[in-house]
Amino acid sequence: MGLSRRTFSVLAGTAALGFTLGGSEGTPNSATASRRVLTGPAPGPPAADGVRHTVGFDRYSLLVDGRRLVLWSGEMHPFRLPSPSLWRDVLQKMRAHGYNAVSVYVAWNYHSPAPGSYDFTGVRDLDLFLRTAAETGLYVILRPGPYINAEVDGGGFPGWLTVTEGLARTADPAYLKHADEWLGEVNRIVARHQFTRGTGTVLLYQIENEYDVYVTEPSGRDYMSHLYKKVRADGIDVPLFHNDKGHDGKGPDDQGPNGYWTPGSFDTGGEKGHWLYGFDGYPSPEQVPPDWGHFGPGGARGGATASPKTPGFVAEFGGGGFDPWGGSPFQGKGYAQARRTRDAAYERRFYLTNLANGITLHNVYMTFGGTSWGWLPAPVVYTSYDYGAAFDEGRMATAKLAPMHQTGHLLQRQPDLARLRPAAAVKPADERLKAYHLTNPDTGAHVYVLRNDSAERVTTTLPGTAFDVPVSVPAKDARMLATDMDLGQWKLRYSTVQPMFCVTAGRQDIAVFAGPRGEMAQVVLDCALEPTTTRLDPDPAWVYDRGLLRVTAPLGAGGLTRVKVEGGGHDRSLLLLFVDDATSLRLFPRDTPSGSVLVYGPALVRDVTLRDSTVQLTGDTVAATGLEVWGPRGITDVTWNGSPVRSRISGTGSLLALRPLPGVGRVALPSLDGGWRRRTENPESAPDFDDSTWTVADRKTSHSVTPVPDGQPVLFADDYGFHYGDVWYRGHFTAAADAVESVSLAYSTGTQGLLMAWLDGEPLGTHRMPVPDNNTARKGSWAATATFAVPEEVREKLAERLAESDDERVLSVLVRRMQHDQDGEALDTHKVARGLTEVTFKGASPKVSWRVQGETGPDPVRGPQNNGGLYGEREGWHLPGFDDADWKKEEKGEKAQPSRADRRQGVTWYRTAFRLAVAPGTDASIGLVLDDDPARAYRVQIFLNGWNMGQYVNDVGPQHTFVLPNGILRTRGSNTLALAVLSDGTTEAGPKDVRLTLLGAAAGGVPVTPVTSPGR
């Protein structure tokens, strides 16, 4: 579309308040001064303030109420943190560490247990999440699909959609009927949280996800057009976008997105100027960062260059990576490995390259990964979705957070970075460095990104620039430098380390510069008159010469290094603060209606409120720490988490605590040494088990993409309403059982699934789904045939029974499904069958009547993904209120852990209770560890207070630690732990080592409301 002279506006009510843009650069039309793009700082933190707002864009950035906004967003998924109180915890941490937006998927399967049924209560309360985000001061990028991928079951499609007509992700009316209903339910909630209306902070809305098929076909364009018009008809008036799927970047012609779904790609019903082009990027750590933005020399195929008149928008950029099961084609190694390979240096190198390419909408996937609890995960991944993200699964900040913290605060507070364009090329003296040179035509500031792709630290000069000293970039790292940038009233000539932010507190500008520990930083200021310079720490040095003040200071010399500069022709003094990466994470700027506040010391500052002469702070400490606060004039007192802090005025005008804030106390965890009770199950394998209430499997046709075998009934579990977890089959037949030489069971489960079978109660064996190669796995072909020979001794027993009775014989089969495939290629692969698909016999040809049983009705609180079809689940053995008094109690001599069950094919349950007494005001993140010899073949479903917290597979891995989120976990009270152990009978089974572990703790946290956990 020709957008250079169009008005990019979003309707706020009935009035169109836009920004008329002119010229090829998208600059404001000077004839329309009242509607020009405003200069100055970016908009402050958003809120549900009751004021209507405009949201637009030009080629450089978003425009919010006429001011430029660089979006620095992090992805988190509320459905992967089933404790609503902790949503606030994660969102507050994101805001404190430099993010100004949060991006969220809304998973259809999580909210819809059945057609026409939608649940947005409890842990599914989308309205509560959006309110919390607004209260926290974060914009929201909302992504409700209908398809989301996200490594969740069916890519987010509900289980019941597998048995409906219509080709999903197309304009097929049968599918659109269901998709429209879903979007209507979501949009009823989202519409009232839009920033344009002043009732929330939803800023952008994505339709579909990585839709890279049917792009050139009418059905695909019609589908996207339909979704666009549907969302608009539902009252969503913020800008819409789609995320063009990125390639893996491994080949020379495979570098980034294809430029799909740019403005004008499909019919938007005549609406223009409200569609953003976005794309995804997941480069490997070994890859040289691609130039995916507007400005990169040479440029990669696709990326922002595909849409030159909309701002550079990377809707997903790798903040880590998902990890597959061990033993898969990809050989999962655990998330510690993901965090090592995509560390802080990786983030700086790739993210700063994106910024240098003109990417001003940047979303990091994931920033908090969380847990794919219950039966949420797609088959390819295990329970943890930690992702190697900046905040780990236990909600703890990691070292890789530093570049996000530094860059995020810089982008929010330095308007120079919101409108950059390429400047004269710069060639470093050492060619191992790549340099990007950008300038802001409005402010005259220059930005340099220096990237080192080599394996050695490079120190060099930049000929032709203001830099007259060498600059250094560590191996496989990058650095952002600036010249001619305003620092409040002062002007930065240049610095050899990255500016982090500048705030004005009282009569003083405070500028922070950050870099690696041990470096010597140099900051050079323009000063027409010689200023008075005061060294407040012993290490800095300075010299004034011909209008330039040069200040040098080491980074990491015991925390902050301070230098105060006064006079020099300025009304306000300048306080220079030098920090290394670790120290930078303890600096928290915050704007209040009365002025800016800067806090130094704690591990986290959650909130800052000014009341009269007191600054009220809430936050977290880990170790004992000092506290220093700079704020507006007249501030004389400070409180921390409600308690007064004795302080004095320092030489820099700050309030300096006289005593350290206390750290967190010791958190004692009980051992799980006693109280275990055990009971075996799978009575379904017995020939006399009463299955008369089970569903008869007699259907002849199915909407599955898996063919129904000729002459056999449909056995697919989904067709009988069983969509999650384990499913049982019982086949009754009257042929002479002793004539059956073998039985072949074709089944489909997803990776790591299995099947076990019994004939008249006699175990035939267990078959595990073979791991296919990458190409087969990508197409969702996780199917196999298990053939069991009937042993001679079993045939003899069957013959004896047959002589005694001519009753029917029973073939019992348990299938462990690993959920539905995703549908990334829009081939309806979520409809691949799960469970048995075909059964044949050798030696006899009996006519079999089948009954099938899976999960009971969805738990009204925990939802459809919580339970599978094990007998114990159907009977409530996992629930905290279940009476297990008649279960076998472990003998005292059997010590702490669950004892080894006999080698048997089937399921054994273990239950115990434990109490926690975590001190009030302590946020303790606790996990459950299971360890054993990997040669033992068994798997465990973990239930905490009735909530299914995931699946452990002992001989596959790699996961051994399972996070138990506070709220579901009673940190002050009693908890019930139940373990359902599924064993193939080839080894002893039952966890050898089960223990609680402390994942992290802080003094502070947020109030946690217990998550409802009904006992029956």
N, C-alpha and C positions, 0 to 999 in steps of 0.2 A: 504494500500500500504506500502511496505517497503521503507520508505523515509529517513532512517538515513544516507545513503550514496549517496543520490541523489542530484543533483544540482537544487535548487529552484531558478528559474530565470524567468524573464519576458523578452520577446523579445523586445529590443529597436531598432526599425528599422529592419535590417537584421542580426544584431550581437547579439548573445546570451551571455549576460554578467551575470554570475550567481555567486553563492557562493557554493563551494563544502563543504559539511558537513560530518563529520565522527563521528563514535561512537554512542552509544545508547543515549548519552545525546545531540546529535546534535551539538557537538563542532566542530570547524573548523579543517579541515585536515591540519596538520602541514606541510605536504609535499607540500602544495599549498599555500605558505605564501602570494603570491600576491592576493589571492582570499579569504583570511581568513576573518572572522567576525572582524570588527574593534572595538576596545574599545574606550572609551571616550564619550563625550556628544552625545546625540541624534542629528539627523539632525536638522538644523535650520528651521525656517518657510518656507513652500514651496511657490513657485512662478512659474509663467509661464516664466521661465528664459532662454528658448531656448536651454537648455542643456539636453541631453538624460539621463535618470535615470533608475536604476534597482530597482525593487521591488520584494523581495522574502520573505522567512520566514523559520524558523526552529521551533522546538517544544516550544521555549521560547517566541518568539516575531516576529514581522515583521522585515525585514532587508531592509533598504532603502539606496542604494548606499553603502552597506556593513556595515552600522551602525544600531544598534538596535533602534527600535522606539516603544514606548508604545503609543497606540492610545487611546486618551481620547476624545470621540466624543459626540456630542449632536444632537438630531433629531429636525429638523424643516422642514416645508413643504411650499415651495414658493406659492403653490396654496391656502394656508390658510392665506396669507397676500397679498391681491390684490393691492399692491402699490410697484412697483419695487424699488423705492428709499429707502423704509424701509427695504428691504433685507439687504442692507449694514449696517443699524443701528443694526439689530439683529446679523449679523455675526461679526461686530466689538465688540459688547458686549460679544459674546461668546469667541472670541479670547482673549480679555482683561481679562476675568475671568477664564482662564486656559484651555479652550478647544483647541485642535489642529486639530480637524476635525469636519465636519458637515455631517450628514447623511440625505438624502432626498429621499422621494418617488417622482416618476413622474407618475401622474394619467392619464391614457389613456382617460378616459371620459372627462377630463378637456381640452384636446387638440384636440379631434376628434368629431366634431358635426355630421358627417355623414361618411359613408364608403368612404374611399379614400380621405377624407378631413382632413387636419391637420393644426393646428394653433399654431405657436411658436412665436407669436408677442405680443406686449403690456404686459399685466400682465401674459402672458404665455411664456415669452421670456426665455427659458431655457439657451440659449447661454449667455445672459446677467447675469443670476444668476451664472453660472459657472465662468464667467470672474470676477464677484464681489467676489466670494469665493477666487479665486486666488489672486486678489489684496489685499484681507484682510489677506492672509497668512494662510488659512485653507485647509487641505486636504478634499476631498469629497468622501463619500461613496454613490454611486449612486444606486437607487433601482427602476427600471422602470417596475417591474412586469414580465409578463403582468397583473397578478392579484396582488393587493397590500393590500386588506382589508382596513386598516386604518380608519375604521368607516366612509367611504365615500360611496356614492351611488353606488350600485352594486359592491362594493369592488374595484372600479376603472374601471370596464368594462363600455364602452360607452353604452348609451341607445339603440343605433341601433343594438348592438350585441345581444340584447334579441330576435330579430326577424330573426336571422340567423341560418343556419343549424350547426350541430356539437356540440359535448359535450365539453364544455369549460374545460380547465385545464387537457386535455388529449392529446394524440397523434392523435386525430381525424383530418384528413387532412382539413376538412371544417373549423374547428376552427383555426388550425395552419396557414392557409392562411391569416387570419386577424391578428393573433398574430405576425406573421413574418413581416407583413407590418408595424405594430406599432413599433416593435423593430427596424426595419430598419430606420424609421423616427427619432427615438430617437438616435440611434447609429451614424447616420450621424453627429449629433451635438456633442455627447459625445466623439467620436473618436478623435476629434481635441482638446480636453481638457484633455487628459490623461497625467499624470505626467511622465510616461515613455518616452513620446515624447518631454517633456520640453515645451509643449504648454498649459498646464493647471495643475490642481492639483487633478484630479480624480485618486484616489489611489486604490479603490476596487469597484467591481460591483456585485450586487446581481441579481440572476435570480429567478423568481417566489417569493413566500412568504408563509411561514408557510405551506408548502405542506405536510401534514401528512396523505394523502390518496394515495392509489395505490402504496405504497412504495414497497411492495413485488410483485406487479403485473407488467408484461411486459409493459402495457400501460403507467404506471407511470414512469418507468425507461426510456422508449422510449421518453416520453415527456421531461423529464429533459435533456436527451442526445440531443434531437433536439434543445432545447433552448441553451444549451452550444455551440453546433457547429454553430448555427445561430449567436450567439453573437461573437464568434471568427471569423467567416467568414466576419462579418461586421467591423473587424479591432480593436476590443477591446482586448488589450493584457495585461491589468492589471489582478491580481488575481481575480478569480470569487468565489462566495460563495452562500450558501443558509442559511436561518435561520430556524433551527429546532424548531417547535412549542413547547412551554413549556406548562405544565399542571398547574393547579391551586395550587398544593402543599398542598391541604387540607387533603388528606388521607395519610396513612403511606406508601402506595406503589405508590403514585402519586406525586413524588418530582422531577420535572424537565423534560427535554426533553428525547426523546426515543433513541437518537443517530441515527436519520435518516439522510441520505444523507451525510455520511462521505466519505472521499476519497475512490474511488473504487466502490461506490454504483451503478454507471452507466457508460456507455461508453462515454468517452471523445475524441474519435477519435484518440487514441494513445497518446494524450498529457498527461503528468504526472507532478505532482509537482506544478500545478497552481490552485488547488482547496482547499479552506479553509472550514473547518467545523465551523459553527456558530450556536448558539441557542438563544432562547428567555427566559427571566425569569421575571415573574410578581408576586413575592411573596406578600402575604398580610402583613400589618403592624403587625398583631398578630403572624405571623409565625416566627419560629426560622430560621435565615438565613441558607440556605442549602449550603453544600459543593459541588459546581457544577464545580470546576476546577480540575486541575491535582493533587493537593497536599492535598486536604481535608482529614483528618482522617476519615476513613469509606467510605466517598464518597457517593453522591446521584446517583441514577440510571440516566444514560445519562449524559448530560453536556459534559464538555471538556474531561472527561475520555473516551468518546466514540471514540475520535480521538487523541491518545496520542502523535502522531508525528507531529501534527500541533498545533499552539499556542492556548491558551485558548481565545475564542472569544464569547462574549455575544453580539449578534447583536442588541438585544433590551432588555433593563432592565428598570424596572418601575421607571420613574421619576415623578410619579403621577399616575393618572388613569382617564379613560374617565368616564363621568357621564351621566346616562340615564335620560330620561324624568321623572318628578314627576308622581306618579301614576302608574309607571311601576312595573314589578316584583322586580326590584332592588331599587326602590324608590330613584330617584336622589335627592341629598341634596345640590348640588351646589359645585363649585370648591374650595370655602374657606374650606370646610370640607375635600376635597382631600388633600389640602395643609397642613392641621393640622395633618392628620393621616400619611402622608408621608412627614414628616418635615425634618429638617437638621439632627436630630439624626437618623431618619430612613435611610437617605442616607449614613451617615457615617457607620452605623452598617452593612448595606447590601453591600455597595460598597467596603468597606475595607475588608470584608469577601471575596468578589470576587477577589480582588487583592492578598489576602493571599492564595487563591487557584490557583494562577498562571494565572488569566485572565489578559492578556496584551492588548487585543482589547476590549474596553468597550464603548458601545453606549447607551446613556440615552434617552429613549423614554417616554415623550417628554421633550425637554429642552426649546423650545418655541412652545406652542401648536397652538395659533392663532385662526382663525375663519372659521368655515365651512359655508361660506356665500352662499346666494342663495339656490339652490336645491342640494348643494353638500353633505349634511350629509346623512348617511345611516339612515334608520328609527329608529334605537335604540337610537340615540343621537340627542340633540338639536343643536342650532346654535353654541354656544361657544364650542371651543375645548381647552380651557385654560389648562386643564389636571392637574391642581395643579402643574404646572411646575415651574422650577427655575426662569424663566422669565414669567411674567403673560401675559395675552392676550393683555394688553395695553403696552407691551414691557418694563415693569418696572422690575428691579431686586428685588427679594424677599430674605427674611432671609435664606431660604433653599439653597441659592446659595453658602454660605460660605464653606461647605465641598468640593464642586466641584471646587471652586476657589483655595482652599489650596492644594488639592490633585493633581489637574491638573497641577499647576505650579511645584509642587514637581516632578511629573513624567516626565515633560519635561526637567527638569534641573538636575536630579539626576540619572545618568546612572546605578547606583547600582540596581535600581528597574526593569530594563529591563530583567535581567536574574537571577531569584531567584529559589532556590530549597529548599526542606525541610531540616531543621537542627534538632539538638537534641530537643526532646520534652521538653516543659517547662510546669510546673504545678504550677499555682498561689497558694499562701497560702490560699486564699479564693476561694473555688471551684465554686462560682457563676460566676467567670470570666472564659472565655475560651481563651486560648492563642494559637496563631499560631507563629511559629518560623521559619524564612527563612533566607537563606544566599546567597550571590553572590560569586560563587567560583572564580571569576576573581579579585574582589576588596577586598574580605574579610569582607565586610559590613554585618551586621545582621539587620534584620527587624522583629519587633514583632507587631502583631495585637492583641490587647486585646479587647474582646467583652463582654459586660455586657447584658445579656438577662433578668436580673431581674428588678424589679420595684423600686429598691433602688440604690443609689450611692454606689459603692464598692471601698474601699481603701485597698490595699494589697501590698505584696511584691512578687518578682519573684525569688525564690531560685534558685541558680545555674547560675545566669546571672550577668552581670556587674552592674545591678541596686542594690545599697545598701541603697536605700531610698524607702519609699512607693510610689506607683503610684495609681492614682484615675481615675475611669471611671464612668461617670454619668449613671443614670438608662436608660435602653434601648438605649445604645449608644456604641460607640467603639472609640479606639484610636490607632494610629500607632506610634510606637516608633522605634528608631534606635540606634545602637551602631557601633563603628568603621567605621563611615561614613565620607568621606572627605568633609570638608567645605572649598573649595579652597585649600590653603596651610595648613590649620589646620585640626585636626582630632577630631571628636566628639567621646568621650568615651560613653556618653549616655545623654538622656534628658527625662524629665518626661512629656513633651508635644511634640506635633508633629512638626518635622521640616517642614517648608513650602517651602523654596527654599534657594539657595545660589547663589549669583551673584558676579562677580568681576567687580568693577567700579573703574577705575584709579589704584591706588596702594593699594586698599583695598578690602578685601573680606567682603561681607555683607550676614549674615545668619539670616533668619527670623524663629521664632518659634511661633506657634499659639495654642490657646486652649480656653476653656470657660472662660467667664468673671468672675473675682473674684478668680481664682485659683492662687496659687503660683507655678511658673515654676522654674525648676532647670535644668541648662545646665552644663555639665561637659566636659572639654576639656583636651586632652593630651598635656602637656607642659613640655618638658624636662628641660627647664629653666624657672624660674619665670618671667612672663611677667609683663608689666606695664598695670594696669587695671584702667580705668577711668569711673566713674559713671557720665553720662550725664543727668540723671534724678534723683530725690531724693530718689526713692524707692529701687533700686537694692542693693544687697550686694554680696560679694564674699570672697572667702578664697582660698589660694594656699597651697597645702600640698602634698609633695612627688610626684611631677610630674603631679598633677591634679589641674586644676583651676575649682572651683565650683562657678557658678554664679546663684543667685536666684533673681527673679523679679516677682512682681504681674502682672496679666494680666487685662487690662482694666482700668488702672490707668490714665485715661485722654488721651488715644491715644497710641502712641508709647512709649515704654520704651527702652532706649538706653544704651548700655555698650560697651566701646571701649577697645580692647585688643591689645597691641603692644609688639613687641620683642618676647621673648620666643623662640628665634632661627629661627624666620620667617622673610622673606623679606617684606611681606605685613601685614598690620594690619588687625584685624578682628573686624567688627562692628556687635554686637549682637542686634537684634531688637525683642522685645517681644510684641505680639499683641493678643487681644481677637478676637472672630469671626467677630464682626462688624467692627473692625478696619482693619482686614485682607483684607476686601473688598475694602479698599482704598489704597492698595499697588499694584503697577503695574510694573513688570519687563518687559523690552523690549530689544531685541538684535538689534543692528544696525551694518552696515559695519565697523564702527569706534570703536565699543565696546558696552558693556552693559550699560543700563540706568535703574535706579529705580526711580519711581515717587510715592510720598506719598501725599495724601490729597483729591484730587477730587473724585467725585462719579464714574467717568469713565475716563480713558485715552484711546482715540481711536487710536492715531498715535503718533509716536516719530520720528523726523528727526533731524540729526545733520548736521548743515551747518556752516562751519568754526568754530567759537568759541561759536555758539549759539545752544541751544537745543530748537527745535520748537515742541510744544505740542498742540494737539487738544483733546478735550474731553468735559465732562459735569460736571456741578456742580448743586446741588440742594439747599443746604444751603451755606452761606458764609463759606469758608474753607481756611486753610493754604495750602501752596504748598512747597514741598521740593523735590529736584532733585539731585540724585547722578549720575555721569556720568564719561566718560573718562577724562583724564588729559587735561587741556587747555580749558575746558568749562567755560565760564565766564558770559554768558547771557542766558536768557530764555524768550520765548514768549508763551502765552497761547491763543489759537484760533486767532492767528495773531497779538495780542497786546503785546508789551513789558511788562515784569513784573520786577519791581525793586526788587533786591535781594542782599543778602550778603553771604559770605562764612561762613559756620558754623564750629563748632569744629570737625565735622565728615567729612569735605570736601564737604558737599553738598551745593547747591544753595538754600537758604532759602528766600522765598518771604517776603518782608517787610510789605506787607499788604495782608489781605485775598483776595482770589478771590471772586468776588460777586456771590451770589446765584441767583436763578431764581426769576424774578419779579412776581407780581400778575397777574394771568390770569383771565380776566373777561369773563364770559359767559352770553350771552343774555338769557332772559326768553322766553319761547315759549308761550307768553301770548296772542298774537293777530295775526290777519292775516290769521286765519284758514278759509279755504273754504271747503264745503262739497257737495258731490253728491252721490246719490244712483245709483246702477247699477243692474246687472243681468236681462237685458231685454230678455235674452234667455228663461226666464221662461214664458214669455207672449205667448199666443197661436198664435198671428199674427206675431211673430218675423220671419224675413226672414232668413232661414238657407239654402237657395238654394246653397250657395257656400261652405257649409260644406262637409266634406268627407262622402260618403255613406259607412256605415258599413254593408257589405254584404259578407265578406269572410267566407269560410267554414272550413278552416284549419289554424293551427297556429303552430309555433315552440315553443310556450310556454310549460312549464311543467304542466300548468293548463289545464285540459281537456276542450274541447269545448262541451257544453251541446248538447245533441241530439236534432235535429230539430231547433236549434237556430243559428244565425250568430255569428261570432267572434265579441265580443264587446271590447276586450282588447285594451287599448289605444295605447300601443306600436306598435301593428300590423298596425296602421294607421299613424305611424310616430310621435306620440305625447308621448314624453319620460319624460317630466319634468313638475312638478307643476300640477295645476288644469286642469280637463278635463270636458267638457260639453257633454251631450247626449240629443238628442231630438228624441223621438219615435212617429211616426205618425200612427194612426189607425182609422178605420171607424166604428168599432162596437159601439153599443149604450153605450156611456160613463156612463150613469146613471145606467147601469147594473153592472159596475165594483164595487165589494164590497171591494176589497183590491188589493194591488199590492205588490209583493215580489221582492226585488232587491238584488241579490247576488253580492257582490263586494269584492275587495282586494286592500288594500292600504299600508300596513305596519302600525306599531303602531301609535296611535294618529290620524289616518286618520278619515275621516267622509264622509257622503253622505247626501245630501238634495234633496228633490223631490217636484215637482209641477205638478198638473194635470189641464191642461187648465188654467194655471196661478194661480190656487188656491194651497197654500202650503199644502203639506201632512205631512211635518215634517222633522226632522233631525235625523240621526242615527250615533252614534259614534262607531268606531271600538272597540270592547271589548278587554281588555288587557288579553292575554292568560297567561298560566303558563310558567315557565322558559323553560321546554322541548319543548313546542309547539313554543315558540318564537324563540328558537335556530334553529328550522327547517324552519323558515320563514313562518309559517302558520298564516299569519295575514289576514284571510278572515272571512266574516260574511254575514248574510242575514238580510236585513232590510225589515220588513213587515209593510206596512202602510194601516190601514183601511181608506176607503174613507168616511169621515163624511157625515151624512145625509144632512147637509146644502150644502155641496159641490156637492153632487149628485143632489140636487134640482137645483142648479145653472147650472150644466151641462145639465140637462134635458131641462131647459129654452133655453139654447143656441142651443141645438139640435133641438128644435122646430122651432127656428128662422133660422137655417142654417144646412144643412147636410154636412158642411165642416168636414175635419178630426179633430179629437181630438189629443192633444199633451201631452205626458208625458215628462217633462223636468227634468233632473237629473244633479246635480253638484257633482263631486267626488274630494275631497281633498286627493291627493296621498301624501304619505310620502316617496316616492322614492323606489328604488329597493332594495331587500334584497341582502346581501352579499352572496358569494358562498364559505364559508370557508371549506365546506366538499366536494367540487367539485361535487355537485349534480345539477348543473345548476339552483340553486335557484334564481339567478338574473333574470331568465326567468319566475318566478312566475308572473302571470298576475297582471296588475294594471288597476284600473277602474272597470266598470261593467263587470260581468262575465255571469249572467243569469237573465232574467226577466220573471216572471210568474204572471198571474192574477187569481183572484177568482171572480166568478159571471159572467164572460165572458171570451171568448178565442179569443181575437182579433188578427189579423195578423198585426204585427208591422213592419214598415220600419224605420230603424235607421240612423241617421246622427250624426257624432261626430266631436268635435272641441277642440283642445288644443292650445298649444303655437304656435305662428306664427314662421317664420323662425328665427334661432338663431341671436341674436344681434351680429353684426359683430365685435363689440368692447368688449362687456361685456361677450359674449360667450353663449353657449347653456344652462347653468344652471341658467341664470339670470331670465328668464321669464317663467311664467306658462300660463294657458289658460283663466284667468279672462278677462272679457270684457274690463275692464280698461287697462289691460296690452296689449291686442291686439290693443287698440286704442291709446296707448302711454300716458295714464294718469300719469304714474310714472315718465315720463321724464321731465327734467328741462325746456325744451322749450315749454311744452304744455300750451296752452292758457286756463286758468281756470276762465276767467273773468265772465262767465255766471253761475258759480257754486254759491251755496248759501253761503253767507258770514256770519260768526258768528256775532251775534249782540253784541254790546258793553257790554251789561249786562251779556252776557254769559261767560265773563272773558276769561282767558288765554287758557284753554284747549278746545279740540274738544268737542262740546256739545254731550249729549247723543242722539243717534238716536232713533227713535221709535223702539219698539220691532218689529222686522221684520226678517224674515228668508231671508238671502242673504248677499249681499256685500254693504258696504258703504265706500267711499273713502274720505280722508281728505288730504289737501295739505296746506303747509305754506312755507315761505322762512325766512331765518335768516342770519345775517352777523356776521362774526368773525373778530377780529382785534388782533390776537395774535402777540406779538412783534417779530420783526426779531431776529433770534438767540435764540428763545425759542422753544423747542420741547414740545408741549402740547399734551398729549394723552386724547382724549375726547370720552365720551360715551353717549348714549341715554338711559334714564331710562323710563320704563313704569310700573306704579303701579296701582292697583285697588283692590277692594274687590274680593277675589278669588271665591266667589259664582257666579260672573257674567261669563257667558259662551260665550266667543268669542276669536278670534285669530287675529293676525295682521301680515301682511307682511310689512316689513320696507324697504322703498326705499330712499336712499340718492343720490341725483344727478343722479337718474336713476339706481343706483346699488342696487341690492337686498341684503340687509345686514342681513337678517335673519327673523325668524318667532317667534313671541311671542304668547304663549297660556296661557291666563290669569288664567284659572281655573285648569291648570296642573302644569306649572312651570317646574323647579325651576328658570329659567333664567328671570331676569328683566332688566339687563344692557347689552347693545349691543355696542361693540366697533365700532367707526367710524374712520377707518384708514386715517391718513393724506395722502394727494394726491387725494383720493376720496373726503375726507372732505377738503374744501378750508378754511384753517385756517386764511387766509387774503383775505376775499371776501365773496360773496353771495353763499348760499347753498339752495337747494330745498329738502324739506322733504315731502314724500308722504306715507300715511298709508292706506293700504287696509284691512278693518276690515270685517271679515267673522263671522256672528252671526247665532246661531241656532234659534233665535226668542223667546227663553224661558225667557230671561232677557234683561234688557237694555244693550246696547252695545256701544262701543266707549271708548277709553282710558280715565280714570278719571284724571290721572296725567302723563303728558309727559314733560320731562325736560332733559336738557343737564347736564352732570356731568364731573368734571375733574378727570381723573383716575391717573394722575401724570404729572409732568412737570419738565424740566431741562433746564438750560442755556447751549446751545450747540446744540447737535443733528446733523443731516446730512441734506444737502440741499435736498429738496423734490420737485420733478417735478410733477405738477398736472397730475393726471391720466385722460386720455381722457374720457369725459362724454358727448357724443353727445345728443342734446336736442330732436331730432326727428329721 
